[in-house]
Amino acid sequence: MPRLPVISIQCDWNDALRLPQSKVWISIKYLNINSVHDKITTSLNKPDVKIKIHVPENFQLISYSNLSLVLKHVESDLKVAFVAPTKVHDLHQKAILSVCAAENSLTVSSCEGDQLLVWDSRTSEKLLDLKGHGGPIYKCRFFPSGVVLISAGADGSCKIWSAQSGINPVTLKGHVMSVADVCIIDKGRNVISVSRDGTAKLWDVGESKCLDDVIKDRGPINCCALTITQDEVNVNNEREIGTANKQLVIGCESGEIVSAHIAKREVIFHKKFGSPCNTCIIIEQTIIVGCADGKIIHLKVEDGEIIKEIHESASPILSMAVLMNGLYVVGRQDGNCAVLSVQDDFNSVRVQLTGSDCDGIRDLSFNGKWIFVGCRDTKVRKYDFNQISVHFK
């Protein structure tokens, strides 16, 4: 598969292109080659007083609307759609660390100011300011109910909160270093946390107790993801619910990916890459790993065999999230935020979620309708999934 360029555009392109005599920069960057910069201009079409858009000769203009600009890069045959946010939420004063949106419009986000906020994604109304962690909160996630959430961070603890009352009935303590990521098993009677102390712990939430280390002695762990395995076993502990057919995948600072059967406490496979594994997701039978060297690596769930590697940018991948219909979104340190498909039919399609001016994309969330992008610039931007999925049909 030929390597594709990363095509970037001025972060406020959607405002600039509404004006006559306007210029918007656009750049084409192939890996390990200097960027080529060009510009899109506008003029006033006198008879019908419409803004006319002029693209550089190495692009074709496919379509344009208030929030969407679709171009084709002639040389690479890459179709790129730039999508602007529908809404920008500005609730934090410091850089965003994590964001998660429930289907019911409740949203939780954390920032470098040690703040954990619950808010309404329709109105930006701040509902709760949750206090109790001793330091930054690196991850916050809703349980499937959408009314309970878990937060984890630098103090080594995980806290369970009511997103309605703000009460914190459960604190999970046992890690000796910061917690980087969490996974919720089924409805949430049990959760997994992974830490820089090298362990992946299985917790009984109701008893506030660690049941076991599923994985240990792996060095700092950055991320985790869960999937279902065909290898289902009997679990005799009544406090361990839903682990019988669950497979855990973790990504380590050492570049190692490790997969384990949770109920068996057995490693299924491990693979070593040349760069830290910063984030991982699973779509059906494919594990997708985002690395610090900018690589996106697809692996088979059952044995870790590499399906493909995508290396279009050297910018570290900081975050990923699963969307629908085989789509996923990738956030990078340079502010690039792109939607890709696991399906080979769409290898030459990229949707860029614009708005960040070179500030890193720290976390991503999808609630079935909206994609939420948490950025180092303190903002959480919201994008309409329907405006994105249309480009993969």
Salt bridges, closest charged atoms under 4 A:
ASP15 OD1 - ARG18 NH1 3.25
ASP77 OD1 - LYS72 NZ 3.08
ASP90 OD2 - LYS379 NZ 3.96
GLU112 OE2 - ARG362 NH1 3.09
ASP120 OD2 - ARG122 NH2 2.90
ASP129 OD2 - LYS131 NZ 3.36
ASP155 OD2 - HIS133 ND1 3.07
ASP186 OD1 - LYS246 NZ 3.14
ASP197 OD2 - HIS175 ND1 3.00
ASP204 OD2 - ARG239 NE 2.59
GLU207 OE2 - ARG239 NH2 3.96
ASP212 OD2 - ARG265 NE 2.92
ASP213 OD1 - LYS201 NZ 2.91
ASP231 OD2 - LYS264 NZ 2.56
GLU240 OE1 - ARG265 NH2 2.81
GLU256 OE2 - ARG218 NH1 3.08
GLU256 OE2 - HIS270 ND1 3.29
GLU305 OE1 - LYS300 NZ 3.34
GLU309 OE1 - LYS295 NZ 3.42
GLU312 OE2 - ARG350 NH2 2.51
ASP344 OD1 - LYS308 NZ 3.44
ASP359 OD1 - ARG376 NH1 2.74
ASP363 OD2 - ARG141 NH1 3.03
ASP377 OD2 - ARG381 NH2 2.70
